[in-house]
Amino acid sequence: MSRLWCPRERGERGIDVSAIAITLVRHGRQNAGFGADADPGLDPVGEEQARAMAGLIGPSDGRRLVVSPLRRARLTAAALEAAWGIAAEVEPRIAEVPTRGLSLAERGAWLRPFLQGRWSDQPNHLRAWRRGLHDYFAAVTAPGVFVTHFVVINALIGLVTDSDLVTPTMPDHCSINRFALDGGHLRLVETGAQARTVIG
């Protein structure tokens, strides 16, 4: 198991050596909006963002690679697959927030008030989805990089910082967000690049 830096040694990020590194990466910029395509890919900027991100992931982030099944995440993870010479594990539990029963047009209309809201005001199935994310990451046994989505990253940040906001941060495309897991307890180590951005 890869280890992280010890605070007493004042390592790069000052993480306890007994902790497991969990690195969440948002996918690159997609080629269609949330209300325009149910499963878009990446545009040319997103492809370049993915290549740049792959150069920023260090050995301490682990060499396990897990990806959402959605195309924009898988195409982003492809940059790491190429760099590391491995195939990513596909994990449906880290796909974007579910919008069951909504058409594409309805998804677009639903999005803004949802992002501006609080988890305590959301329906039971969305609160359960958020709790499931915590349970999934709290059970991780080895350091890894997880290529995922805007709301997934924010849901985990909110849980570990006790924020009820759906959008406590604004992770940019290919933002690298680091967490540590120690004895089943998750904590936020650092947030990645922030921007005025949209879900996808």
C-alpha positions as CSV (number, residue, x, y, z in Angstrom):
1,M,0.0,0.0,0.0
2,S,1.3,3.4,-0.9
3,R,1.7,5.8,2.0
4,L,1.3,9.5,2.3
5,W,3.5,12.1,4.0
6,C,3.8,12.5,7.7
7,P,3.1,16.0,9.2
8,R,6.0,15.6,11.5
9,E,8.3,15.3,8.4
10,R,6.5,18.3,6.8
11,G,5.9,16.5,3.6
12,E,4.4,18.0,0.4
13,R,0.8,17.9,1.7
14,G,1.4,17.0,5.4
15,I,-0.8,13.9,5.4
16,D,-0.5,11.3,8.1
17,V,1.6,8.3,6.9
18,S,-1.2,5.9,8.0
19,A,-3.8,7.5,5.8
20,I,-5.0,6.2,2.4
21,A,-4.9,8.8,-0.4
22,I,-8.2,9.3,-2.3
23,T,-7.9,11.6,-5.2
24,L,-11.1,12.8,-7.0
25,V,-10.7,14.3,-10.5
26,R,-13.5,16.0,-12.3
27,H,-13.7,15.1,-16.0
28,G,-12.5,17.5,-18.8
29,R,-14.8,19.9,-20.5
30,Q,-17.7,18.1,-22.2
31,N,-18.9,18.8,-25.8
32,A,-22.5,19.2,-24.8
33,G,-24.4,20.6,-21.8
34,F,-26.3,18.7,-19.1
35,G,-29.6,19.4,-20.7
36,A,-28.5,18.7,-24.3
37,D,-26.9,15.3,-24.2
38,A,-27.4,12.5,-21.7
39,D,-23.8,11.2,-22.2
40,P,-21.5,13.7,-23.9
41,G,-17.9,13.2,-24.7
42,L,-15.1,15.8,-24.4
43,D,-14.5,18.8,-26.6
44,P,-10.9,19.6,-27.8
45,V,-10.3,21.7,-24.7
46,G,-11.4,18.9,-22.5
47,E,-9.1,16.5,-24.2
48,E,-6.2,18.9,-23.6
49,Q,-7.2,19.3,-20.0
50,A,-7.2,15.6,-19.5
51,R,-3.6,15.3,-20.8
52,A,-2.5,18.1,-18.6
53,M,-4.1,16.6,-15.6
54,A,-2.4,13.3,-16.2
55,G,0.9,15.1,-15.8
56,L,0.0,16.4,-12.4
57,I,-1.0,13.1,-10.7
58,G,2.0,12.0,-8.6
59,P,3.0,8.6,-7.1
60,S,1.4,9.5,-3.8
61,D,-2.0,9.5,-5.5
62,G,-1.7,5.7,-6.0
63,R,-1.9,3.7,-9.1
64,R,-5.4,2.4,-8.8
65,L,-7.6,4.1,-11.4
66,V,-11.4,4.1,-11.0
67,V,-13.8,5.9,-13.4
68,S,-17.4,6.7,-13.8
69,P,-19.1,4.8,-16.6
70,L,-20.1,8.1,-18.3
71,R,-18.2,9.0,-21.5
72,R,-16.8,12.3,-20.4
73,A,-15.2,10.6,-17.4
74,R,-13.9,7.6,-19.3
75,L,-12.4,9.8,-22.0
76,T,-10.7,11.9,-19.3
77,A,-9.4,8.7,-17.5
78,A,-8.0,7.5,-20.9
79,A,-5.1,10.0,-20.4
80,L,-4.1,8.3,-17.2
81,E,-4.6,4.8,-18.7
82,A,-2.2,5.7,-21.5
83,A,0.3,7.2,-19.0
84,W,0.2,4.3,-16.6
85,G,-0.4,1.4,-19.0
86,I,-3.4,0.1,-17.2
87,A,-7.1,-0.1,-17.7
88,A,-9.4,1.8,-15.3
89,E,-12.0,0.1,-13.2
90,V,-15.5,1.3,-14.1
91,E,-17.6,2.1,-11.0
92,P,-21.3,3.1,-11.5
93,R,-21.5,4.5,-7.9
94,I,-19.3,7.5,-8.8
95,A,-21.4,8.5,-11.9
96,E,-23.1,11.9,-11.8
97,V,-26.1,12.7,-9.6
98,P,-29.1,10.6,-10.8
99,T,-31.9,12.4,-12.6
100,R,-34.3,9.5,-12.9
101,G,-37.5,10.1,-14.9
102,L,-36.4,13.5,-16.3
103,S,-36.1,14.3,-20.0
104,L,-33.1,16.2,-21.2
105,A,-35.1,19.4,-21.2
106,E,-36.3,18.8,-17.7
107,R,-32.8,18.0,-16.5
108,G,-31.6,21.4,-17.7
109,A,-34.5,23.2,-15.9
110,W,-33.9,21.2,-12.7
111,L,-30.2,21.7,-12.5
112,R,-29.8,25.4,-11.4
113,P,-32.1,25.3,-8.4
114,F,-30.7,22.0,-7.4
115,L,-27.1,23.3,-7.4
116,Q,-28.2,26.4,-5.5
117,G,-30.0,24.3,-2.9
118,R,-29.3,22.2,0.3
119,W,-29.1,18.5,0.7
120,S,-31.6,18.6,3.6
121,D,-34.2,19.9,1.1
122,Q,-33.6,17.1,-1.5
123,P,-35.8,14.0,-1.9
124,N,-35.0,10.8,-0.1
125,H,-33.4,9.1,-3.1
126,L,-30.9,11.9,-3.6
127,R,-30.0,12.0,0.1
128,A,-29.5,8.3,0.0
129,W,-27.3,8.6,-3.1
130,R,-25.1,11.1,-1.2
131,R,-24.8,8.8,1.8
132,G,-23.9,5.9,-0.5
133,L,-21.0,7.9,-1.9
134,H,-19.6,8.4,1.6
135,D,-20.0,4.7,2.3
136,Y,-18.2,3.8,-0.9
137,F,-15.2,6.0,-0.3
138,A,-15.0,5.1,3.4
139,A,-14.6,1.5,2.4
140,V,-11.6,2.1,0.0
141,T,-8.6,-0.1,1.0
142,A,-5.9,1.3,-1.3
143,P,-4.8,4.7,-2.6
144,G,-6.4,5.6,-5.9
145,V,-7.5,8.2,-8.4
146,F,-11.3,8.4,-9.1
147,V,-12.3,10.2,-12.3
148,T,-15.8,11.5,-11.6
149,H,-18.2,14.5,-11.7
150,F,-19.0,17.9,-10.3
151,V,-21.8,16.9,-7.9
152,V,-19.9,13.7,-6.7
153,I,-16.9,15.8,-5.7
154,N,-19.1,18.4,-4.0
155,A,-21.2,15.8,-2.2
156,L,-18.1,14.2,-0.6
157,I,-16.6,17.6,0.2
158,G,-19.8,18.6,1.9
159,L,-20.0,15.4,3.9
160,V,-16.5,15.6,5.3
161,T,-16.7,19.4,6.0
162,D,-20.3,19.2,7.5
163,S,-21.7,21.5,4.8
164,D,-25.3,21.0,3.8
165,L,-24.8,23.0,0.5
166,V,-25.1,21.0,-2.7
167,T,-22.3,23.2,-4.1
168,P,-19.8,24.1,-1.4
169,T,-17.0,24.4,-4.0
170,M,-16.7,25.0,-7.7
171,P,-14.3,22.3,-9.0
172,D,-13.1,23.2,-12.5
173,H,-12.8,20.7,-15.3
174,C,-10.0,18.2,-14.4
175,S,-9.8,19.7,-10.9
176,I,-7.7,17.4,-8.6
177,N,-9.3,17.1,-5.1
178,R,-7.5,15.2,-2.5
179,F,-8.9,13.4,0.6
180,A,-7.4,11.1,3.2
181,L,-9.0,8.1,4.8
182,D,-7.8,7.0,8.2
183,G,-9.6,4.4,10.2
184,G,-12.8,4.8,8.2
185,H,-12.7,8.6,8.7
186,L,-12.6,10.7,5.6
187,R,-11.2,14.2,5.6
188,L,-10.5,16.8,2.9
189,V,-6.8,17.5,2.3
190,E,-7.0,20.0,-0.5
191,T,-9.5,21.2,-3.1
192,G,-8.4,21.5,-6.7
193,A,-8.7,24.4,-9.2
194,Q,-11.9,26.4,-8.9
195,A,-13.9,28.1,-11.6
196,R,-17.3,29.5,-12.5
197,T,-18.4,26.4,-14.2
198,V,-21.4,24.2,-15.0
199,I,-22.2,20.6,-14.1
200,G,-21.5,17.8,-16.5
